[in-house]
Amino acid sequence: MALDQIVDGLSEVSCDVLVIGGGTAGPMAALKAKLKNPKANVVLLEKANVKRSGAISMGMDGLNNAVIPGYATPEQYTKEITIANDGIVDQKAVYKYAQNCYKIIEELDSFGIRFLKNENGDYAVKKVHHIGTYVLPMPNGETVKKALYRQLRRARILISNRYMATRLLKSSDGRIAGAISVNTRTAEILVIKAKAVILCMGAAGRLGLPTSGYMFGTYENAANSGDGYAMAYHAGAALANLECYQINPLIKDYNGPACAYVAGPFGAFTANNEGSRFIECDYWSGQMMLEFYNELLSGKGPVFLQLKHLHPDTISEIESTLHKVERPTRGLFQQGRGVDYRSESIEMHISEIGFCSGHSASGVFVDDNARTTVPGLYAAGDMASVPHNYMLGAFTNGSVAGIDAMEFADSHDFAEFDAADVAMERDRVMAPTKREDGIPPNQVEYKTRRLVNDYLQPPKVTRKYELGMRRLAEAREDMQERMIARNAHELLRALEVQSIMDCADMAVHASLYREESRWGLYHWRTDFPEKDNENWFCHTLLSKQNGKMTSEKRAVEPYVVPIADDERDLYDKQRIRATA
């Protein structure tokens, strides 16, 4: 059979807990579910291969948010994230993460993943955040995925690689019943009945188009095309604060982080073209990115990561992490440019937009048990709404999701779904393969993401968003009526484009709904330039109701950790003021 040739086939399997996404949160969720009930059947579904999938496929250079006794308390961390996210936080979920993450660090250590320690054998935690100390470097972070995979094999988790989930199945009473997937090598359809489903499908990282113009040159892992956001939306789950975009600082033209996180504790800092520091702290927040954006346009840009003032041995230590862990191409890129950190600064820029709770707060709404608004459906990692989650949050909240989902599965039988739903989804999935001629997926994707850049990149202008909505509707018509897939791989890309389009529509709708500016650059509306706590100190929840996209307000739950009035705006005071 020819490579990626389309095969007409449909089969069905069942399991107790289905975990979709084999990156960071997914393997931990599957592992914890299986350990909770070793007799149960747990399936881990991944559209690539779990061995090298997800945002940590090449490793990770550190933990951004480690709450380690002696350095920080759960209360301190909860307060920091609340302030960093402009107060729009359900603290119970953040506090639960902060209480549990140290146990996960110790567990990862037992897997063979090493963290930086001092001469006494204690974790060597570094300060980057505005208030607390939470950053823990990982000298052998390139081993993280290998170590995780060994645990999956040891626990005998059933892994289904090369299957892309496309839609969730529900019963008539609204409970989760399973999922529909397609083989990314043969296009065969696989229906998976499940008592509980955990979505761990990563950020919507391919939403905007990088300034480099390369479609897969994104800040996020380019495989993360927003499939989980789209699936949750079409299943009727609520999605929280999607207007709070992810926008990050990155290396100009490289579309990977300059990693002030790694370099900052060694003395590096973000500087303008005069070599002057202009922000108090390099921890990512919307306000920090607004100051970054303003500096770029002020005549004092470009902006740089400044290392050349450091001792050569210190720079070598930074390079050993930046150039060997997570993104080894970073060193090759700088070498190709002839940039030596000892004599030249690293030019930085601003990333494309995306959805991500890992670096921001836009995700599928979950409570402190990782439960979504659909019974039996869970979410964890970058696509769930716990803000500023990062890799350790994905591991920790994946653990929470796996345990709670297995408890749900143990107390429920399979929910019945309508076979007509499977037939309808099969028709939708296979539609691009039935056309003799048309537009290939990469062209539809490029146009969609170019429109996202043209109309949706902040600052957010109402008239531009209204025009963007029209242009995206035109592109959607082309996608639905004319997009073609000539093999199984193109079908994968065609399905990813549909997720990207759904995320673009959600970005427009959510941004127009919140009529204020909040989170710095992430949600800066020129028509509503001020923060409006009286009317908009709330979550916004977007969902699909009666076939239509709708938004509503949801009150912020009472805080577990109180925030004093003089602390609430600490992250608004990022800019360094000139002194006489």
Salt bridges, closest charged atoms under 4 A:
ASP8 OD1 - ARG426 NH2 2.55
ASP16 OD1 - LYS195 NZ 3.00
ASP86 OD1 - LYS531 NZ 2.65
ASP90 OD1 - HIS539 NE2 3.11
ASP90 OD2 - ARG554 NH1 2.93
GLU107 OE1 - LYS32 NZ 2.89
ASP109 OD1 - ARG114 NH1 3.11
ASP109 OD2 - LYS117 NZ 3.35
GLU220 OE2 - HIS359 ND1 3.30
ASP227 OD2 - LYS47 NZ 2.78
GLU243 OE2 - ARG514 NE 2.61
ASP253 OD1 - LYS252 NZ 3.08
ASP253 OD2 - ARG337 NH2 2.36
ASP282 OD2 - ARG277 NH2 3.53
GLU291 OE1 - ARG575 NE 2.70
GLU295 OE1 - ARG575 NH2 2.85
ASP313 OD2 - HIS311 ND1 3.84
GLU319 OE1 - ARG342 NH2 2.78
GLU326 OE2 - ARG327 NE 3.55
ASP340 OD1 - ARG342 NH1 3.00
ASP404 OD2 - ARG371 NE 2.83
GLU407 OE2 - LYS36 NZ 3.28
GLU425 OE2 - ARG428 NH2 2.79
GLU445 OE2 - ARG206 NE 2.87
GLU445 OE2 - ARG449 NH1 2.71
ASP454 OD2 - ARG450 NH1 2.88
GLU466 OE1 - ARG463 NH1 3.56
GLU474 OE2 - ARG471 NH1 3.40
ASP478 OD1 - ARG482 NH1 3.53
GLU490 OE2 - ARG486 NH2 2.61
GLU496 OE2 - LYS47 NZ 2.68
GLU496 OE1 - ARG206 NH2 2.84
GLU496 OE1 - ARG493 NH1 2.72
ASP502 OD2 - HIS234 NE2 2.87
ASP502 OD1 - ARG476 NH2 2.81
ASP505 OD2 - ARG476 NH2 2.80
GLU516 OE2 - ARG514 NH1 2.86
GLU516 OE2 - ARG518 NE 2.58
GLU557 OE2 - ARG554 NH2 3.44
ASP565 OD1 - ARG568 NE 3.45
GLU567 OE2 - LYS79 NZ 3.28
ASP569 OD1 - LYS573 NZ 3.54
ASP572 OD2 - LYS531 NZ 3.32
